Amino acid sequence: MSWSPSSWRDFPIKQQPEYKDKELLKKVEEELKTFPPLIFSGEARSLKEKLALAGRGEAFIIQGGDCAESFAAFNADTIKNLFKLILQMSVVVAYSSGKPVVKIGRLAGQFAKPRSSDFEERDGVKLPSYRGDIINDIAFSKEAREADPNRMIRAYYQSAATMNLLRAFSRGGLADLTKVHQWNLDFIKSHPIGKRYEEISCQIDKAMKFLKAAGLTPDNTPQLKQTTLYTSHEALLLNYEEALTRVDSITNDWYNTSAHMLWIGDRTRDLDGAHIEYFRGIKNPIGCKVGPTMKPDELIDLITALNPDNEEGKLNLIVRMGAKKIDELFPPLLKAVKEANKNVVWTIDPMHGNVEKSSNGFKTRDFDNILSEVKSFFRIHQENGTVAAGVHLEMTGEDVTECTGSSSCPITVDDLSSRYHTQCDPRLNAKQALELAFMISENF
């Protein structure tokens, strides 16, 4: 079948808002089509090459960031702290494994969120669910919950500002390996996990002094002072994604220019649905969540639809089974893909399958369950002779109290209300994320 950036409109679609003002929606879409791209197609191709390395076990992927970006909480410090945390985690894994780390942020576009219900009810009042700041507002009122097309314009400009800052951090000196100590976030430094990171930093300092003696410095070797942080988000709101889908002037292929990598959620991966139709036509590296309802035959059909040429690095399968289900449900899927000789990149999302409701009403995740699912993911790959290529995390560089547990940060249910700031789902704080990185490093 022929494909175009708008062909998804002829297919059934899930998890979309109902816009009342269709003329305004069309006007906003046309305006977005005139805006500059947020990423360049060559960067997406570069990421695909690095994902191919990870799929072969020659690199490792760390993908992380907010569950949903916020208009209200947008500031430079939050972005910088997440950037530092990803650098810290990457250093821990790269130092232990000897492999390059592919760094991907869930930011500069992670605004739309799927919901389990179209409506939310409080005290007898029923309103449309909050679907992310790109669609409506989290405040519980009729006006706030109405889908507003103009929010796509604001999301674009915030994404552009975020991209600008990330490029400055990546190229402007913050990623300099002579400054690894400066990446240690203030509220972590005196903590045991921060001290453990400092030990690695001191070893890197010694290595940098040796390199300097050999004539290699950040000034004459850019790899020592620069890095690349790719961006990603769930491409849920297809009106926005279509408007930022452009023809690459070099290859004449279609690329989504809103992010380097985009993924399909577990709720929108229907083979006959609009999201699969849209994704099959773009040349970006793409991801797809693989949840507990996925069947082996369905997964093979999905891989064939999304990666018909069986390209390495093209398709990232993001497993999200839950700690209690992964041992039973994941091996049959892994074996089916292996037997079909499909080239995929396997990563683990240990967050979404481990959501629970605390006794005091907070949505949370227990760190022990997160850790357990990651360990099972590595073990299952080892048993099958396949590659555990990376992790996909909802996390923040802020000192929040949203996920319980962990030896480095023993947050209890009673602590959740202290600093619970997420827009939707609970995130790992910096201590918990760094602890997870150390655990991952022990698997190499």
Secondary structure as the mmCIF struct_conf table of DSSP 4:
data_model
#
loop_
_struct_conf.conf_type_id
_struct_conf.id
_struct_conf.beg_label_comp_id
_struct_conf.beg_label_asym_id
_struct_conf.beg_label_seq_id
_struct_conf.end_label_comp_id
_struct_conf.end_label_asym_id
_struct_conf.end_label_seq_id
TURN_TY1_P TURN_TY1_P1 PRO A 5 SER A 6
HELX_RH_3T_P HELX_RH_3T_P1 SER A 7 ASP A 10
BEND BEND1 PHE A 11 PHE A 11
BEND BEND2 GLN A 15 GLN A 15
BEND BEND3 LYS A 20 LYS A 20
HELX_RH_AL_P HELX_RH_AL_P1 LYS A 22 LEU A 32
TURN_TY1_P TURN_TY1_P2 LYS A 33 THR A 34
BEND BEND4 PHE A 35 PHE A 35
HELX_LH_PP_P HELX_LH_PP_P1 PRO A 36 PRO A 37
BEND BEND5 LEU A 38 ILE A 39
HELX_RH_AL_P HELX_RH_AL_P2 SER A 41 GLY A 55
TURN_TY1_P TURN_TY1_P3 ARG A 56 GLY A 57
BEND BEND6 GLU A 58 ALA A 59
STRN STRN1 PHE A 60 GLY A 65
BEND BEND7 CYS A 67 ALA A 68
BEND BEND8 PHE A 71 PHE A 71
TURN_TY1_P TURN_TY1_P4 ALA A 72 ALA A 73
HELX_RH_AL_P HELX_RH_AL_P3 ALA A 76 SER A 97
BEND BEND9 LYS A 99 LYS A 99
STRN STRN2 VAL A 101 ARG A 106
BEND BEND10 ALA A 108 GLY A 109
BEND BEND11 SER A 116 SER A 116
BEND BEND12 ASP A 118 ASP A 118
STRN STRN3 PHE A 119 ARG A 122
TURN_TY1_P TURN_TY1_P5 ASP A 123 GLY A 124
STRN STRN4 VAL A 125 PRO A 128
HELX_LH_PP_P HELX_LH_PP_P2 SER A 129 TYR A 130
TURN_TY1_P TURN_TY1_P6 ASP A 133 ILE A 135
BEND BEND13 ILE A 138 SER A 141
TURN_TY1_P TURN_TY1_P7 LYS A 142 ARG A 145
BEND BEND14 GLU A 146 GLU A 146
TURN_TY1_P TURN_TY1_P8 PRO A 149 PRO A 149
HELX_RH_AL_P HELX_RH_AL_P4 ASN A 150 ARG A 171
TURN_TY1_P TURN_TY1_P9 GLY A 172 ALA A 175
HELX_RH_3T_P HELX_RH_3T_P2 LEU A 177 TRP A 183
BEND BEND15 ASN A 184 ASN A 184
HELX_RH_AL_P HELX_RH_AL_P5 ASP A 186 LYS A 189
TURN_TY1_P TURN_TY1_P10 SER A 190 SER A 190
BEND BEND16 HIS A 191 HIS A 191
HELX_RH_AL_P HELX_RH_AL_P6 PRO A 192 ALA A 213
TURN_TY1_P TURN_TY1_P11 ALA A 214 GLY A 215
TURN_TY1_P TURN_TY1_P12 PRO A 218 ASN A 220
HELX_RH_3T_P HELX_RH_3T_P3 PRO A 222 LEU A 224
TURN_TY1_P TURN_TY1_P13 LYS A 225 LYS A 225
STRN STRN5 LEU A 229 GLU A 234
HELX_RH_AL_P HELX_RH_AL_P7 LEU A 238 ALA A 243
TURN_TY1_P TURN_TY1_P14 LEU A 244 LEU A 244
STRN STRN6 THR A 245 VAL A 247
TURN_TY1_P TURN_TY1_P15 SER A 249 THR A 251
STRN STRN7 TRP A 254 ASN A 256
BEND BEND17 SER A 258 SER A 258
BEND BEND18 HIS A 260 HIS A 260
STRN STRN8 MET A 261 ILE A 264
TURN_TY1_P TURN_TY1_P16 ASP A 266 ARG A 267
BEND BEND19 THR A 268 THR A 268
TURN_TY1_P TURN_TY1_P17 LEU A 271 ASP A 272
BEND BEND20 GLY A 273 GLY A 273
HELX_RH_AL_P HELX_RH_AL_P8 ALA A 274 PHE A 279
TURN_TY1_P TURN_TY1_P18 ARG A 280 GLY A 281
BEND BEND21 ASN A 284 ASN A 284
STRN STRN9 ILE A 286 VAL A 290
TURN_TY1_P TURN_TY1_P19 PRO A 292 THR A 293
HELX_RH_AL_P HELX_RH_AL_P9 PRO A 296 LEU A 306
TURN_TY1_P TURN_TY1_P20 PRO A 308 ASP A 309
TURN_TY1_P TURN_TY1_P21 GLU A 312 GLY A 313
BEND BEND22 LYS A 314 LYS A 314
STRN STRN10 LEU A 315 VAL A 319
TURN_TY1_P TURN_TY1_P22 ALA A 323 LYS A 325
HELX_RH_AL_P HELX_RH_AL_P10 ILE A 326 GLU A 339
TURN_TY1_P TURN_TY1_P23 ALA A 340 ASN A 341
STRN STRN11 VAL A 345 ILE A 348
BEND BEND23 MET A 351 MET A 351
HELX_RH_3T_P HELX_RH_3T_P4 HIS A 352 ASN A 354
STRN STRN12 VAL A 355 LYS A 357
TURN_TY1_P TURN_TY1_P24 SER A 359 ASN A 360
BEND BEND24 GLY A 361 GLY A 361
STRN STRN13 LYS A 363 ARG A 365
STRN STRN14 ASP A 366 ASP A 366
HELX_RH_AL_P HELX_RH_AL_P11 PHE A 367 ASN A 384
TURN_TY1_P TURN_TY1_P25 GLY A 385 GLY A 385
STRN STRN15 GLY A 390 GLU A 394
STRN STRN16 MET A 395 MET A 395
BEND BEND25 GLY A 397 GLU A 398
BEND BEND26 CYS A 403 CYS A 403
STRN STRN17 THR A 404 GLY A 405
BEND BEND27 SER A 407 CYS A 409
STRN STRN18 ILE A 411 ILE A 411
HELX_RH_3T_P HELX_RH_3T_P5 VAL A 413 ASP A 415
TURN_TY1_P TURN_TY1_P26 LEU A 416 SER A 418
BEND BEND28 ARG A 419 ARG A 419
BEND BEND29 GLN A 423 ASP A 425
STRN STRN19 LEU A 428 LEU A 428
HELX_RH_AL_P HELX_RH_AL_P12 ALA A 430 SER A 441
TURN_TY1_P TURN_TY1_P27 GLU A 442 ASN A 443
#
